[in-house]
Structures are given as C-alpha cells and as structure tokens.
Amino acid sequence: MLSPGRTSNAWRAGRRRRASPSSAFGCPIQGDVPLEDVLALVRWYADLGVHKVLFGDTTGVAHPLQVERVFEKIRERVPGLVPIAHFHNTRGTGLANCVAALRGGVTHFDAAMGGIGGRPKFTKGDYPIVSDYTGNVCTEDLVALFEEMGVRTGIDLDRLEAVGRLGEEILGGELHSHVLRAGLRVKH
C-alpha cells in the first residue's frame, strides 16, 4: 500500500484525486493488514483531498465478515469518502464479498467482463485472455446478483450478456462468467 509521505505530480497539480490500496484486506508479503493501518491510510488520503478510494482484494483473501466490518469502519471514520470495492474470486468469495461491501455501505464497485484479469491461464498472442480463477469478479454476475436482490444498477443485463458473448468470441475462449454459462433469470 502507498505509505504516507509519497505524493504524485497529479496530486500536486490539483487533478482529480482517487487512490487505490490494492491489498486492503490482506497482503501476499505482509500477510494480514490491520484495520487500523487501512483506516490511517484512508484518513491520510482524505486529508490530501482524495474523495474516492478503490479498496482492492487483489489476492482474494478477504471474507464477507471482514469486508462488511472494514467498510462500516471506513464510513464511520471518514463519512465523506466514496469507497469503491474491487474483489478477486480466488477462493470463490468474490460475489459474497460484494454483498458484504454493499451491506457495509458501498455503492460503487469495480469488476471486469467475464472476470478478465488476474493471472493469465492462456493467451492469444501476447494478450492474456482468461485467468485461472484468480481473476476479477465478473461484471455480468455482479450486476445480475444485485438486480436479483433489488439493487438497481441501471445496466441493461441483456446487452451486458451480449457483450460478454462477444468478448468470448473475440478472445477465443470461455470466460468465467456464470451468467454466460447459465443465462439470466431476471426478467426486465
């Protein structure tokens, strides 16, 4: 995670400020990341004028109770901050963590079509196509889940599914999307 004391030229120039601690829930080097460390970093970001922070679980170690607790504390300590949740599905907890983040007050989520991202499983030329289940939460799965829960996203699920199928066609491989395998249940 970025440590206090380092600032970028963009920050000094007064450009839009968004920060992204990529291992807010656990670190492959440090191990557990204490909640107080995350909160101190968030407070530092807020003091610098950052108003949006993307909290990443790029190694997929977070669990739903932890996620809900972290976002509740962030909302409590830095109420003006707009948190963005980004989860990987390494251990199959990506969507559950999104629901926990929602319960913790998060309204902005970062996901990827078909879960593209993470460690590549196979490539087309030099371009990684599909990860080996360490990839990002699938946008279409997340949108379908939230819509089923009554959380209106404003995203057209039929068009999103069509884009996912086009992505598979272009990339020449099956993506990790459950929606692309099972279809949509939501009728709109």
Secondary structure, DSSP 4 states (H G I P E B T S, - for coil): -PPTT---HHHHTT---EE--TBSS-BTTTBS--HHHHHHHHHHHHHTT--EEEEEETT----HHHHHHHHHHHHHH-TT-EEEEEEB-TTS-HHHHHHHHHHTT--EEE-BGGG--SSEEEEETTEEEEESS-SBPBHHHHHHHHHHTT------HHHHHHHHHHHHHHHTS--S-HHHHH------
